Amino acid sequence: MRRVVVTGLGLVTPLGGDVETTWANLIAGKSGAGQITRFDASNQKCTIACEVKGKDHPWGFDPDLRVDHKVQRQVDPFIIFGIDAAGQALEDAGLTDMTQAEKERTGCSIGSGIGGLPGIELESVNLHERGPSRVSPHFVHGRLINLITGQVQIKYGFMGPNHAVVTACSTGAHSIGDAARMIAADDADVMLAGGAEGTINPLGIAG
């Protein structure tokens, strides 16, 4: 079995839009929790959540750094978080200029516990209030859990294993374990691995 090592990291969290900011805020004892700002939560039993902050916040996340505007309009937040974190990891590992042969041996193992709940909620309302013709043509491929890996592999041209895990709160850990096994078994030389979630919406908080 081949030896497997971690060579790059990427994070998008309620404490920062990258690894350095998140770690600095964590060890400083700062909290990512606060009143929900993404929607009016005044009628909810809980009005507090750990949101990823916008780019205007002192430690906010700027999706424009690594995610195309077209993609941002088509997909749910968890996919945007995943694409950006994957890009950070590639930059950290020094793997932004790979050869075609290297891309053929590079894959993704990235999952989500819930996936595109905000988009599912929105399009359900569109269906019932405005009819089937008003459901977005991007509905399915903008919500599926495997579309983090799909979008990352499209963006960077990777052709190795494309693997999506769904094991609730263990998803990220299982994704990393699966990726390590793929490298050890010589199915790939490089794997982007982890998890992403973005379900702070009325239905997610109510449930």
N, C-alpha and C positions, 0 to 999 in steps of 0.2 A: 504493500500500500504506500502511496506517495504521501510525503509530509505536506501539511496544509498550514498556511500562515495568513494572518490578516495584514494587509498592506495599505489600506485606505479606509477612512471613516467619513460618514456624512450624516447630518442630523437636521431635522426641522421639528422643533418642539415648542411648547408654550413658554420655554425659557430662552428661546433664541432661534434664529434661522440658520445657524451653522454650529459646528462642534465647539469652536472656541468660545462663542458667546454663551451657548448653553452651559458649558462646563464652568465658566467664570461665574455665571449667575447661580449655578447649583452650589458651588463651594462657598459662595457669599451668603447662602441661606435665603435667597430670594424665592418667591412663590410665583408659579404661573397661573394660579387660580384667581378668579375675579368674577364680577357680574357679567352675564352673557351679553354680548354686543352684536352677535350675528343676526339676531331676530328679537322681537318683543317677547320676552319670557315672563311678563308680569302675571300671566294666568297659569304659569307652571308651578308645581309644588317646589321645584328646585330652580333657582335663578343663578346659580354659580356653576362655572365650568372652567376647565383649563384649555382655553382657546389658543391656537397659534396666532400670534399678534400680527397685525398688518404692517406694511413697510413704513408707516408713519410713526410707529411706536419705537422707543429707544432701542429695544432689542427685537424689533419686528422682522418678519420674513418678506422678502421681495421675490415673488415668483418670476418677475421679468428677467432675472439674472440667468436662468437656465431653461425656462419653459416657454415655448412659442406662444404668442397671443392666441393664435388659432386653436391650439390644443387647450389652452386655459378655458376658452369659451365652450369647448365640447365635453370636457370631462369633470368629474367630481373632485373636491379638494384632496381626497386621499391619494389620487393619482398624481396630482400636482406635487404634493409633498414627496411622494416616492420618486418621481422623476428628478426633482431637485436634489434630494439626498443622494441618489445614485450618482448624479453628476459631481457632487462634492467628493464622494468616495473615489471616483475615477481621477479627479484632480489631485487629491491627496496621495494617491498611489502612483502618480506620474504616468497614467495610462490614457492620456487624451490624444495621443498620436500613434495609434496602433496600426500595424500592417493588416492587409486583407487576411493573411494566414492566421494572424493573432485573433482577429475578430471571429473567424470561423471556430476558434477554440474558446470563445468567451460567451458565457450565458448569464441567466438571471434566475434567482430563486427568491421572489418577493411576494408576500401575501398580505392579507388583511382579515381581521376578525369579522367585520360586517360589510365593508365595501361602500358602494354608492347609495347610501340611504337618503341623503338630501335630494339627489336627483330622482330617485324612485318616488319620493314623496311629492316633489314638484310635478313630475309628469303624470302621476296618478290624479292630481288635482286638475291638470290640463285635460286629461281624458274625460273625467266626469263632468267638468264644467264647460269645456269648449269642444269636446268631441275628438275622435281618433285622429282626424287630420291635423290636429294641433299638437300632437305628441312629437317631440323632437326626433329627427332622423338619427341623431347621435345618442339617443336614449340608451340603447343596449351597450354599444361599445364605449360609452362614456361612464359606465357604472360597474361593469364586471370586474371582479377582483383580479383576474389574470391580465387586465389591461395596464397595470403598472409595468409588469415585465414586457408586455407587448409594446408599450410606448417607449420604454427604455431601449429595447432592442431595435425598434424602428429608428429612433433618434441617432443611435451610435452605430448602427449597422452590424450588430452582433448576431451570430448565427449558431451559437451553442445552445445548450439546453434552456428551455423556456418553461419555468416551473412556478406554480402559484399554490401557496399553502393556505388553508383555512382551518385554524385550530384555536379560535377565540383569542384569549390574551396570550397564548403560547405561540402564536403564529410567527412572530419575528424570530424567536429562538429556534423553532422547528425549521424555519427557512434557512437559517445559518447552518444548522446541523445537516440538512439535506444537501446544501451547496458544498459543504466540506466533504461529504461522502462522494459527491459527483467528481470532485477534483481527485480525491484519493483513489477512486476507481478508474481514473484516466478518461472520464467522459468529457472533461473540460480542463483547461489550464487556468482559467480565471472565471470566477463567479461573483456577480453582484448579489448580495443577500441581505434580507431584512424584512421589515414590515411597515405598513403605514395605515393610519386610520383618520377619518374625518367625518364624524357623525354627530356633531353638535348642531342639531336642527330640531324643530318642534317635535317631530315624531320620536327621534332618538332620546330626547330629554324626557318626554312624557312616558316612554316605555321603560 
